[in-house]
Amino acid sequence: MATCEHLSQAADPAPRTPDGCEECLAVGGRWVHLRRCLECGHIGCCDSSPGKHATQHFHEVAHPVVQSYEPGEQWKWCYVDNAMG
């Protein structure tokens, strides 16, 4: 089975907004779960959230990998290859 190159090369940047979704915090929005961009540290909300800011961030800047920013979760997701790691 081929491995996703993006997942294997993902960095570990510090979260830019450790207390919640960057965009939701700016406008007083709400989120369900959080995701951290593993290229720049952007914290965005998941696709179950009204804003879907993690996916929006990928479409705007093409940073391919996010990691769950939920306590106890370590999984990663590559938007480019639709792969979980």
Biopython code that builds the backbone (N, CA, C, O; Angstrom):
import numpy as np
from Bio.PDB.StructureBuilder import StructureBuilder

atoms = [
    (1, "MET", "N", (0.836, -1.178, 0.000)),
    (1, "MET", "CA", (0.000, 0.000, 0.000)),
    (1, "MET", "C", (0.889, 1.252, 0.000)),
    (1, "MET", "O", (1.797, 1.372, 0.822)),
    (2, "ALA", "N", (0.624, 2.171, -0.915)),
    (2, "ALA", "CA", (1.398, 3.404, -1.005)),
    (2, "ALA", "C", (1.055, 4.326, 0.168)),
    (2, "ALA", "O", (-0.087, 4.375, 0.625)),
    (3, "THR", "N", (2.057, 5.045, 0.639)),
    (3, "THR", "CA", (1.818, 5.991, 1.719)),
    (3, "THR", "C", (1.708, 7.399, 1.150)),
    (3, "THR", "O", (2.283, 7.703, 0.105)),
    (4, "CYS", "N", (0.986, 8.232, 1.826)),
    (4, "CYS", "CA", (0.810, 9.618, 1.418)),
    (4, "CYS", "C", (2.065, 10.404, 1.785)),
    (4, "CYS", "O", (2.449, 10.477, 2.953)),
    (5, "GLU", "N", (2.683, 10.977, 0.792)),
    (5, "GLU", "CA", (3.901, 11.753, 1.014)),
    (5, "GLU", "C", (3.642, 12.967, 1.903)),
    (5, "GLU", "O", (4.493, 13.341, 2.710)),
    (6, "HIS", "N", (2.468, 13.581, 1.756)),
    (6, "HIS", "CA", (2.143, 14.760, 2.568)),
    (6, "HIS", "C", (2.080, 14.405, 4.049)),
    (6, "HIS", "O", (2.586, 15.146, 4.892)),
    (7, "LEU", "N", (1.461, 13.277, 4.361)),
    (7, "LEU", "CA", (1.360, 12.860, 5.765)),
    (7, "LEU", "C", (2.724, 12.569, 6.360)),
    (7, "LEU", "O", (3.002, 12.939, 7.501)),
    (8, "SER", "N", (3.578, 11.903, 5.586)),
    (8, "SER", "CA", (4.891, 11.529, 6.118)),
    (8, "SER", "C", (5.824, 12.730, 6.266)),
    (8, "SER", "O", (6.792, 12.665, 7.024)),
    (9, "GLN", "N", (5.550, 13.817, 5.560)),
    (9, "GLN", "CA", (6.410, 14.996, 5.621)),
    (9, "GLN", "C", (5.798, 16.148, 6.417)),
    (9, "GLN", "O", (6.359, 17.244, 6.443)),
    (10, "ALA", "N", (4.659, 15.917, 7.062)),
    (10, "ALA", "CA", (3.977, 16.982, 7.805)),
    (10, "ALA", "C", (4.839, 17.481, 8.963)),
    (10, "ALA", "O", (5.525, 16.704, 9.628)),
    (11, "ALA", "N", (4.788, 18.768, 9.184)),
    (11, "ALA", "CA", (5.537, 19.411, 10.270)),
    (11, "ALA", "C", (4.710, 19.380, 11.562)),
    (11, "ALA", "O", (3.685, 18.702, 11.625)),
    (12, "ASP", "N", (5.143, 20.096, 12.566)),
    (12, "ASP", "CA", (4.457, 20.168, 13.857)),
    (12, "ASP", "C", (4.493, 21.614, 14.371)),
    (12, "ASP", "O", (5.100, 21.891, 15.406)),
    (13, "PRO", "N", (3.840, 22.538, 13.643)),
    (13, "PRO", "CA", (3.888, 23.950, 14.044)),
    (13, "PRO", "C", (3.050, 24.228, 15.293)),
    (13, "PRO", "O", (2.102, 23.504, 15.598)),
    (14, "ALA", "N", (3.412, 25.264, 15.986)),
    (14, "ALA", "CA", (2.631, 25.699, 17.141)),
    (14, "ALA", "C", (1.274, 26.212, 16.661)),
    (14, "ALA", "O", (1.191, 26.814, 15.591)),
    (15, "PRO", "N", (0.214, 25.984, 17.434)),
    (15, "PRO", "CA", (-1.106, 26.488, 17.045)),
    (15, "PRO", "C", (-1.144, 28.011, 17.084)),
    (15, "PRO", "O", (-0.648, 28.628, 18.027)),
    (16, "ARG", "N", (-1.736, 28.613, 16.054)),
    (16, "ARG", "CA", (-1.814, 30.077, 15.998)),
    (16, "ARG", "C", (-2.848, 30.621, 16.970)),
    (16, "ARG", "O", (-2.654, 31.704, 17.521)),
    (17, "THR", "N", (-3.925, 29.911, 17.193)),
    (17, "THR", "CA", (-4.963, 30.313, 18.148)),
    (17, "THR", "C", (-5.324, 29.101, 18.997)),
    (17, "THR", "O", (-6.275, 28.389, 18.676)),
    (18, "PRO", "N", (-4.586, 28.855, 20.065)),
    (18, "PRO", "CA", (-4.773, 27.627, 20.842)),
    (18, "PRO", "C", (-6.129, 27.493, 21.521)),
    (18, "PRO", "O", (-6.462, 26.411, 22.004)),
    (19, "ASP", "N", (-6.917, 28.559, 21.571)),
    (19, "ASP", "CA", (-8.195, 28.506, 22.283)),
    (19, "ASP", "C", (-9.402, 28.281, 21.387)),
    (19, "ASP", "O", (-10.533, 28.299, 21.873)),
    (20, "GLY", "N", (-9.192, 28.068, 20.084)),
    (20, "GLY", "CA", (-10.344, 27.810, 19.217)),
    (20, "GLY", "C", (-10.093, 28.164, 17.775)),
    (20, "GLY", "O", (-8.994, 28.569, 17.397)),
    (21, "CYS", "N", (-11.123, 28.009, 16.976)),
    (21, "CYS", "CA", (-11.060, 28.293, 15.546)),
    (21, "CYS", "C", (-10.765, 29.771, 15.313)),
    (21, "CYS", "O", (-11.463, 30.646, 15.827)),
    (22, "GLU", "N", (-9.735, 30.032, 14.540)),
    (22, "GLU", "CA", (-9.287, 31.404, 14.288)),
    (22, "GLU", "C", (-10.413, 32.290, 13.741)),
    (22, "GLU", "O", (-10.648, 33.386, 14.250)),
    (23, "GLU", "N", (-11.097, 31.814, 12.716)),
    (23, "GLU", "CA", (-12.154, 32.617, 12.090)),
    (23, "GLU", "C", (-13.382, 32.744, 12.989)),
    (23, "GLU", "O", (-13.968, 33.821, 13.091)),
    (24, "CYS", "N", (-13.773, 31.644, 13.642)),
    (24, "CYS", "CA", (-14.937, 31.694, 14.540)),
    (24, "CYS", "C", (-14.702, 32.643, 15.709)),
    (24, "CYS", "O", (-15.602, 33.385, 16.103)),
    (25, "LEU", "N", (-13.496, 32.620, 16.262)),
    (25, "LEU", "CA", (-13.180, 33.543, 17.358)),
    (25, "LEU", "C", (-13.279, 34.996, 16.899)),
    (25, "LEU", "O", (-13.714, 35.858, 17.662)),
    (26, "ALA", "N", (-12.882, 35.269, 15.667)),
    (26, "ALA", "CA", (-12.892, 36.645, 15.147)),
    (26, "ALA", "C", (-14.306, 37.185, 14.960)),
    (26, "ALA", "O", (-14.527, 38.390, 15.078)),
    (27, "VAL", "N", (-15.279, 36.294, 14.666)),
    (27, "VAL", "CA", (-16.642, 36.766, 14.383)),
    (27, "VAL", "C", (-17.667, 36.309, 15.423)),
    (27, "VAL", "O", (-18.863, 36.554, 15.263)),
    (28, "GLY", "N", (-17.208, 35.655, 16.473)),
    (28, "GLY", "CA", (-18.127, 35.179, 17.503)),
    (28, "GLY", "C", (-18.893, 33.936, 17.084)),
    (28, "GLY", "O", (-19.993, 33.690, 17.579)),
    (29, "GLY", "N", (-18.321, 33.145, 16.172)),
    (29, "GLY", "CA", (-18.969, 31.916, 15.708)),
    (29, "GLY", "C", (-18.747, 30.764, 16.667)),
    (29, "GLY", "O", (-18.106, 30.912, 17.708)),
    (30, "ARG", "N", (-19.290, 29.612, 16.296)),
    (30, "ARG", "CA", (-19.134, 28.421, 17.129)),
    (30, "ARG", "C", (-18.600, 27.272, 16.281)),
    (30, "ARG", "O", (-18.709, 27.286, 15.055)),
    (31, "TRP", "N", (-18.031, 26.292, 16.942)),
    (31, "TRP", "CA", (-17.476, 25.141, 16.239)),
    (31, "TRP", "C", (-17.839, 23.868, 16.978)),
    (31, "TRP", "O", (-18.244, 23.893, 18.140)),
    (32, "VAL", "N", (-17.682, 22.734, 16.264)),
    (32, "VAL", "CA", (-17.936, 21.416, 16.840)),
    (32, "VAL", "C", (-16.610, 20.786, 17.264)),
    (32, "VAL", "O", (-16.425, 20.444, 18.432)),
    (33, "HIS", "N", (-15.683, 20.633, 16.305)),
    (33, "HIS", "CA", (-14.359, 20.082, 16.571)),
    (33, "HIS", "C", (-13.324, 20.941, 15.871)),
    (33, "HIS", "O", (-13.641, 21.669, 14.930)),
    (34, "LEU", "N", (-12.083, 20.854, 16.334)),
    (34, "LEU", "CA", (-11.016, 21.689, 15.788)),
    (34, "LEU", "C", (-9.965, 20.862, 15.066)),
    (34, "LEU", "O", (-9.727, 19.701, 15.398)),
    (35, "ARG", "N", (-9.333, 21.494, 14.059)),
    (35, "ARG", "CA", (-8.257, 20.884, 13.280)),
    (35, "ARG", "C", (-7.104, 21.875, 13.205)),
    (35, "ARG", "O", (-7.319, 23.081, 13.080)),
    (36, "ARG", "N", (-5.857, 21.352, 13.284)),
    (36, "ARG", "CA", (-4.666, 22.205, 13.199)),
    (36, "ARG", "C", (-3.959, 21.924, 11.873)),
    (36, "ARG", "O", (-3.677, 20.771, 11.545)),
    (37, "CYS", "N", (-3.679, 22.974, 11.122)),
    (37, "CYS", "CA", (-2.919, 22.858, 9.882)),
    (37, "CYS", "C", (-1.477, 22.526, 10.251)),
    (37, "CYS", "O", (-0.864, 23.213, 11.068)),
    (38, "LEU", "N", (-0.942, 21.472, 9.644)),
    (38, "LEU", "CA", (0.413, 21.068, 9.990)),
    (38, "LEU", "C", (1.475, 21.738, 9.135)),
    (38, "LEU", "O", (2.629, 21.311, 9.123)),
    (39, "GLU", "N", (1.090, 22.780, 8.423)),
    (39, "GLU", "CA", (2.084, 23.593, 7.724)),
    (39, "GLU", "C", (2.267, 24.941, 8.415)),
    (39, "GLU", "O", (3.394, 25.414, 8.565)),
    (40, "CYS", "N", (1.161, 25.562, 8.839)),
    (40, "CYS", "CA", (1.278, 26.913, 9.409)),
    (40, "CYS", "C", (0.713, 27.056, 10.820)),
    (40, "CYS", "O", (0.894, 28.103, 11.440)),
    (41, "GLY", "N", (0.033, 26.033, 11.345)),
    (41, "GLY", "CA", (-0.516, 26.112, 12.692)),
    (41, "GLY", "C", (-1.902, 26.712, 12.781)),
    (41, "GLY", "O", (-2.418, 26.897, 13.883)),
    (42, "HIS", "N", (-2.524, 27.024, 11.646)),
    (42, "HIS", "CA", (-3.891, 27.559, 11.639)),
    (42, "HIS", "C", (-4.817, 26.584, 12.359)),
    (42, "HIS", "O", (-4.765, 25.379, 12.111)),
    (43, "ILE", "N", (-5.660, 27.097, 13.244)),
    (43, "ILE", "CA", (-6.670, 26.282, 13.896)),
    (43, "ILE", "C", (-8.006, 26.628, 13.260)),
    (43, "ILE", "O", (-8.450, 27.776, 13.297)),
    (44, "GLY", "N", (-8.642, 25.612, 12.674)),
    (44, "GLY", "CA", (-9.930, 25.806, 12.013)),
    (44, "GLY", "C", (-10.926, 24.778, 12.496)),
    (44, "GLY", "O", (-10.553, 23.756, 13.072)),
    (45, "CYS", "N", (-12.187, 25.054, 12.259)),
    (45, "CYS", "CA", (-13.244, 24.132, 12.678)),
    (45, "CYS", "C", (-13.505, 23.077, 11.606)),
    (45, "CYS", "O", (-13.227, 23.282, 10.424)),
    (46, "CYS", "N", (-14.046, 21.947, 12.050)),
    (46, "CYS", "CA", (-14.275, 20.786, 11.178)),
    (46, "CYS", "C", (-15.470, 21.015, 10.250)),
    (46, "CYS", "O", (-16.166, 22.026, 10.344)),
    (47, "ASP", "N", (-15.688, 20.059, 9.360)),
    (47, "ASP", "CA", (-16.788, 20.165, 8.407)),
    (47, "ASP", "C", (-18.159, 19.945, 9.037)),
    (47, "ASP", "O", (-19.170, 20.174, 8.372)),
    (48, "SER", "N", (-18.232, 19.514, 10.286)),
    (48, "SER", "CA", (-19.510, 19.431, 10.998)),
    (48, "SER", "C", (-19.864, 20.774, 11.635)),
    (48, "SER", "O", (-20.975, 20.948, 12.136)),
    (49, "SER", "N", (-18.939, 21.708, 11.618)),
    (49, "SER", "CA", (-19.148, 23.044, 12.159)),
    (49, "SER", "C", (-19.749, 23.947, 11.083)),
    (49, "SER", "O", (-19.525, 23.718, 9.894)),
    (50, "PRO", "N", (-20.502, 24.960, 11.478)),
    (50, "PRO", "CA", (-21.110, 25.850, 10.476)),
    (50, "PRO", "C", (-20.110, 26.495, 9.519)),
    (50, "PRO", "O", (-20.404, 26.631, 8.331)),
    (51, "GLY", "N", (-18.940, 26.894, 10.007)),
    (51, "GLY", "CA", (-17.984, 27.606, 9.166)),
    (51, "GLY", "C", (-17.096, 26.740, 8.295)),
    (51, "GLY", "O", (-16.625, 27.189, 7.250)),
    (52, "LYS", "N", (-16.860, 25.501, 8.711)),
    (52, "LYS", "CA", (-15.974, 24.584, 7.971)),
    (52, "LYS", "C", (-14.637, 25.254, 7.634)),
    (52, "LYS", "O", (-14.141, 25.136, 6.513)),
    (53, "HIS", "N", (-14.065, 25.951, 8.608)),
    (53, "HIS", "CA", (-12.895, 26.776, 8.353)),
    (53, "HIS", "C", (-11.601, 26.006, 8.099)),
    (53, "HIS", "O", (-10.706, 26.537, 7.442)),
    (54, "ALA", "N", (-11.467, 24.775, 8.594)),
    (54, "ALA", "CA", (-10.255, 23.997, 8.296)),
    (54, "ALA", "C", (-10.199, 23.668, 6.807)),
    (54, "ALA", "O", (-9.154, 23.828, 6.176)),
    (55, "THR", "N", (-11.307, 23.213, 6.245)),
    (55, "THR", "CA", (-11.361, 22.911, 4.810)),
    (55, "THR", "C", (-11.242, 24.186, 3.987)),
    (55, "THR", "O", (-10.578, 24.197, 2.950)),
    (56, "GLN", "N", (-11.874, 25.253, 4.440)),
    (56, "GLN", "CA", (-11.767, 26.537, 3.749)),
    (56, "GLN", "C", (-10.303, 26.978, 3.683)),
    (56, "GLN", "O", (-9.849, 27.472, 2.651)),
    (57, "HIS", "N", (-9.573, 26.802, 4.773)),
    (57, "HIS", "CA", (-8.151, 27.150, 4.822)),
    (57, "HIS", "C", (-7.381, 26.360, 3.765)),
    (57, "HIS", "O", (-6.547, 26.924, 3.058)),
    (58, "PHE", "N", (-7.654, 25.057, 3.653)),
    (58, "PHE", "CA", (-6.994, 24.241, 2.627)),
    (58, "PHE", "C", (-7.277, 24.793, 1.228)),
    (58, "PHE", "O", (-6.358, 24.917, 0.419)),
    (59, "HIS", "N", (-8.530, 25.122, 0.935)),
    (59, "HIS", "CA", (-8.880, 25.627, -0.400)),
    (59, "HIS", "C", (-8.244, 26.982, -0.693)),
    (59, "HIS", "O", (-7.946, 27.291, -1.847)),
    (60, "GLU", "N", (-8.035, 27.784, 0.338)),
    (60, "GLU", "CA", (-7.440, 29.106, 0.142)),
    (60, "GLU", "C", (-5.921, 29.065, -0.004)),
    (60, "GLU", "O", (-5.366, 29.810, -0.811)),
    (61, "VAL", "N", (-5.241, 28.215, 0.757)),
    (61, "VAL", "CA", (-3.769, 28.253, 0.777)),
    (61, "VAL", "C", (-3.094, 26.949, 0.379)),
    (61, "VAL", "O", (-1.869, 26.896, 0.266)),
    (62, "ALA", "N", (-3.884, 25.889, 0.164)),
    (62, "ALA", "CA", (-3.385, 24.590, -0.302)),
    (62, "ALA", "C", (-2.410, 23.899, 0.650)),
    (62, "ALA", "O", (-1.556, 23.133, 0.205)),
    (63, "HIS", "N", (-2.524, 24.158, 1.936)),
    (63, "HIS", "CA", (-1.743, 23.401, 2.913)),
    (63, "HIS", "C", (-2.446, 22.052, 3.064)),
    (63, "HIS", "O", (-3.604, 22.017, 3.479)),
    (64, "PRO", "N", (-1.781, 20.943, 2.740)),
    (64, "PRO", "CA", (-2.486, 19.674, 2.556)),
    (64, "PRO", "C", (-2.910, 18.891, 3.793)),
    (64, "PRO", "O", (-3.871, 18.127, 3.720)),
    (65, "VAL", "N", (-2.224, 19.054, 4.936)),
    (65, "VAL", "CA", (-2.475, 18.147, 6.066)),
    (65, "VAL", "C", (-2.960, 18.890, 7.303)),
    (65, "VAL", "O", (-2.404, 19.916, 7.695)),
    (66, "VAL", "N", (-4.017, 18.343, 7.909)),
    (66, "VAL", "CA", (-4.489, 18.816, 9.212)),
    (66, "VAL", "C", (-4.407, 17.664, 10.200)),
    (66, "VAL", "O", (-4.395, 16.491, 9.826)),
    (67, "GLN", "N", (-4.352, 18.035, 11.463)),
    (67, "GLN", "CA", (-4.395, 17.050, 12.543)),
    (67, "GLN", "C", (-5.531, 17.433, 13.464)),
    (67, "GLN", "O", (-5.808, 18.616, 13.660)),
    (68, "SER", "N", (-6.190, 16.436, 14.029)),
    (68, "SER", "CA", (-7.228, 16.731, 15.004)),
    (68, "SER", "C", (-6.620, 17.579, 16.122)),
    (68, "SER", "O", (-5.513, 17.303, 16.584)),
    (69, "TYR", "N", (-7.337, 18.593, 16.546)),
    (69, "TYR", "CA", (-6.894, 19.429, 17.659)),
    (69, "TYR", "C", (-7.795, 19.177, 18.870)),
    (69, "TYR", "O", (-7.996, 20.052, 19.712)),
    (70, "GLU", "N", (-8.328, 17.957, 18.931)),
    (70, "GLU", "CA", (-9.170, 17.556, 20.053)),
    (70, "GLU", "C", (-8.328, 16.778, 21.055)),
    (70, "GLU", "O", (-7.468, 15.994, 20.654)),
    (71, "PRO", "N", (-8.559, 16.979, 22.351)),
    (71, "PRO", "CA", (-7.798, 16.257, 23.379)),
    (71, "PRO", "C", (-7.887, 14.748, 23.173)),
    (71, "PRO", "O", (-8.973, 14.202, 22.976)),
    (72, "GLY", "N", (-6.743, 14.084, 23.220)),
    (72, "GLY", "CA", (-6.691, 12.637, 23.112)),
    (72, "GLY", "C", (-6.707, 12.086, 21.697)),
    (72, "GLY", "O", (-6.577, 10.875, 21.516)),
    (73, "GLU", "N", (-6.861, 12.932, 20.692)),
    (73, "GLU", "CA", (-6.875, 12.480, 19.298)),
    (73, "GLU", "C", (-5.568, 12.878, 18.619)),
    (73, "GLU", "O", (-5.089, 13.998, 18.796)),
    (74, "GLN", "N", (-4.992, 11.964, 17.844)),
    (74, "GLN", "CA", (-3.723, 12.219, 17.174)),
    (74, "GLN", "C", (-3.794, 12.057, 15.659)),
    (74, "GLN", "O", (-2.784, 12.264, 14.986)),
    (75, "TRP", "N", (-4.948, 11.696, 15.096)),
    (75, "TRP", "CA", (-5.024, 11.393, 13.679)),
    (75, "TRP", "C", (-4.768, 12.626, 12.812)),
    (75, "TRP", "O", (-4.974, 13.769, 13.223)),
    (76, "LYS", "N", (-4.309, 12.337, 11.592)),
    (76, "LYS", "CA", (-4.036, 13.379, 10.598)),
    (76, "LYS", "C", (-4.850, 13.077, 9.344)),
    (76, "LYS", "O", (-5.212, 11.927, 9.094)),
    (77, "TRP", "N", (-5.136, 14.117, 8.554)),
    (77, "TRP", "CA", (-5.886, 13.966, 7.301)),
    (77, "TRP", "C", (-5.209, 14.776, 6.212)),
    (77, "TRP", "O", (-4.878, 15.946, 6.403)),
    (78, "CYS", "N", (-5.006, 14.130, 5.053)),
    (78, "CYS", "CA", (-4.455, 14.815, 3.889)),
    (78, "CYS", "C", (-5.594, 15.119, 2.922)),
    (78, "CYS", "O", (-6.226, 14.200, 2.399)),
    (79, "TYR", "N", (-5.859, 16.391, 2.682)),
    (79, "TYR", "CA", (-6.912, 16.797, 1.748)),
    (79, "TYR", "C", (-6.562, 16.405, 0.312)),
    (79, "TYR", "O", (-7.452, 16.031, -0.451)),
    (80, "VAL", "N", (-5.308, 16.483, -0.064)),
    (80, "VAL", "CA", (-4.882, 16.205, -1.434)),
    (80, "VAL", "C", (-5.111, 14.741, -1.814)),
    (80, "VAL", "O", (-5.666, 14.446, -2.873)),
    (81, "ASP", "N", (-4.679, 13.830, -0.943)),
    (81, "ASP", "CA", (-4.753, 12.406, -1.234)),
    (81, "ASP", "C", (-5.948, 11.705, -0.591)),
    (81, "ASP", "O", (-6.110, 10.493, -0.737)),
    (82, "ASN", "N", (-6.795, 12.474, 0.130)),
    (82, "ASN", "CA", (-7.929, 11.881, 0.862)),
    (82, "ASN", "C", (-7.446, 10.685, 1.688)),
    (82, "ASN", "O", (-8.012, 9.594, 1.619)),
    (83, "ALA", "N", (-6.403, 10.915, 2.459)),
    (83, "ALA", "CA", (-5.775, 9.838, 3.234)),
    (83, "ALA", "C", (-5.682, 10.226, 4.706)),
    (83, "ALA", "O", (-5.448, 11.383, 5.053)),
    (84, "MET", "N", (-5.871, 9.234, 5.549)),
    (84, "MET", "CA", (-5.757, 9.428, 6.991)),
    (84, "MET", "C", (-4.468, 8.799, 7.480)),
    (84, "MET", "O", (-4.038, 7.756, 6.988)),
    (85, "GLY", "N", (-3.873, 9.439, 8.440)),
    (85, "GLY", "CA", (-2.641, 8.905, 9.005)),
    (85, "GLY", "C", (-2.622, 8.992, 10.501)),
    (85, "GLY", "O", (-1.648, 8.581, 11.130)),
]
sb = StructureBuilder()
sb.init_structure("model")
sb.init_model(0)
sb.init_chain("A")
sb.init_seg("    ")
for serial, (resi, resn, name, xyz) in enumerate(atoms, 1):
    if name == "N":
        sb.init_residue(resn, " ", resi, " ")
    sb.init_atom(name, np.array(xyz, "f"), 0.0, 1.0, " ", f" {name:<3s}", serial, name[0])
structure = sb.get_structure()
